[in-house]
Amino acid sequence: MEVTITRVKKYNAAWNNVVSVDGVPVAIAKSAHRAGQIAAYIQGMPAEVNDLWLKRELNKLQK
């Protein structure tokens, strides 16, 4: 499983970080720190992801 973080520019707005697994985008984060936490959680490392809905969706990817 390859997890990548790509920084993308929204139209006429701020930058966002897109977390992708095997080329498929799974989450968008405004800060690089949060994107890193999401990527670490997907890979099974200890990470702080406090959003229960996001945790449930990311757990589906791990299976």
N, C-alpha and C positions, 0 to 999 in steps of 0.2 A: 504494500500500500504506500503510495507516494503522496505525501502531504506538502502542498506548496502554498505560499502566501504571496499574493500579487497586489501591488498598489495600483488602484485605478482612479481616474479622475471622473467625477460625476459632471454632468453638463452644467456649467456655470455655477459650480458649488465646490465644496471641499473634497479632499481625497478620502477614499475608503480602502480598506484592506479586505480582499476576498480570499477566503480559505478554501482550497480545492483539494479533493481527494481523487487521485488518478485522473485529473483533468476535469472533474465535475465539480462545479462550485457548490459548497454546502453551507457556508456562513459568510456574513459580511460584518466587519467590525470597523468602528471609526478609528480606534487607536491600534498601534502596532503591538502594544503590550497585550491587549485583549485578544488580538488575532493569534499571538504566540501562545497564550493560555489555551485557546480553543484547539490549536494544532497539537499542543502537548497532551491535552485530554484525549484527542482522537488516537494518538499513538500509545496511550496507556500510561503515560507519566503522570505523577501527581500535579494537579493544576486546580486553580480556583475558578470554577464555572458555577456561578450562583443561580443562573437562570434554569429552572427545572424543566421548562419546555425544551430548551436547547439541549440540556443533558439527555433527555429522553430521545430526541432526534439523533444526537451523536452516538448514543448507545446502539442504535439501529445499524450504524455504519461499522461498528466494531465487530458485530456478529457475522 
